[in-house]
Every structure is written in structure tokens, then in C-alpha cells.
């Protein structure tokens, strides 16, 4: 399991709540994995298989996922983030890293 997905899953377990939507979970997984097939992603996410595939389709329609079909067998696909989606997540990742480094120093204390 990837770092971000694992951290979110731990928070969800401890607080007994859902922190991350299936769509965002898929984006985070692909952010860390770079490229993956459905069989790679399914065990790493929380959604049912029908929810997973609906979310994949929605993310693709929104222009956030790139789908590469196997030239020999069109049933096999690899998913990756579009350049736009990766750029947005890169920016947010840097903000998260900055926050985690500043927070212990009391930068956000009132």
C-alpha cells in the first residue's frame, strides 16, 4: 500500500470515518504508483468493484486519467494521471509537506 493511502486508511480506522472518496483515493494511488492496471489498483482501494469502475470512468471523462489499452488485447488497460492532474497533486503534495514540517515548530499555533 502506498504512503498516502496507508496514512488515510489509518485515520479512517482510528476515527471510524471515511476520509477520502474513492475518486480521490484512485488519484492518490496513481500519483504514487505512476501507472497501474485495474488489478493493481483494486486491492489498494476501499470501493466495491462497480464503484471503482464507475469512478475510473468519471475520472477519465473529467480529463484526470489517461487510459492506455494493450495493443494485443484491448481488454487490458493501464491507467495514469494526466499532466494536469499530476501538476495539481504535485502542488498540493508540496503544501502538505510544508505543513508537516512547519506544524511541529508551532508555526500554526494561535
N, C-alpha and C positions, 0 to 999 in steps of 0.2 A: 504494500500500500504506500502511496506517495505521502510525503510530509504534510502537505496542506490537508489532504483528505483525512489522514490519520488524526491530525490535531482537531479538526472539526468533529470527527466521529467521537473522540474522547469527550469533548464539550457536550455533545448531544447525549452521550451515555450518562455523564455525571449530572446534568440538569434535566434529563428526560424530556428533551425538546428537540425539535428539528431546526438546525442552524442554517442549513444550506439546501436550496432547491435542487432537484435532480438536474435541471439545466446547468446551474452554476457548478454543481459537482462534476459534471461531464467536462465543462470548460476547464476547471482546475486540474482534473486528471490529465487532460490533453496538454495543458500548459506544462506540466511536469514530464509527461511521457513523450511529448513531441508528436508522435504518430502512434495510433493503435487501432486494432481491429475491434469489432463488437465483442468478440470472445475474450479479448484482453480487458476491455472496459467493464463488462457485465459484472464480474465478481468484485470489482472495486467500488461499485456504486450501490446505493440503497434502493433504487426504484425497482418496480416489477419489470419484466421484460417488455410488456406493452407500453408502460410509461417510458422506459428507456428509449425505445424506437420512436415513439411519438416525439420525445424531446430531441433526439438526433435530427429528425425531420424538421422540427421547428427551428433548431439552431442553424441548420443548413439553409432554410428559407430566409432566415434573418441575416444571412451572409457572415455568420460567425464560424462555420465549419467548412472545411474543404473535404470532399469525398473523392478518393482515388479508387477506381474499380480495377480489379485484376484483369489484364488483357486476355488471359486464357480462360478465366472463369468469372463472369460478371457478377456472380453471387457473392464473391469475396470482395470486401471493401476495407480500406484503411482511412481513418479519419485523422485530421489535423486541424489546427486553428488557422483561420485566415490571418493575413498580416495585420489587418485592423484589430481583430480580437486579441492577438498576441501583444500588440502595441499597448492596448488599453490595460491588459493584465500586467504587462511589464511595469507600466506607470504605477498601478495600484500596489504591486509587489514591493516596489521601492518605498512607497509610502508606509506600508506595513512594516518593512524592515526598519525604517527610520523611527517609527513609533515604538517598536520593541526595544530599540537602542536608547531612546530618549526617556522612555517611561520609568525605568529603574532609577534614573538620575533625578526624578521628581520634576521633570520638565512640564508636566501637565497638572501638577498639584495646585490647588486653589489656595 
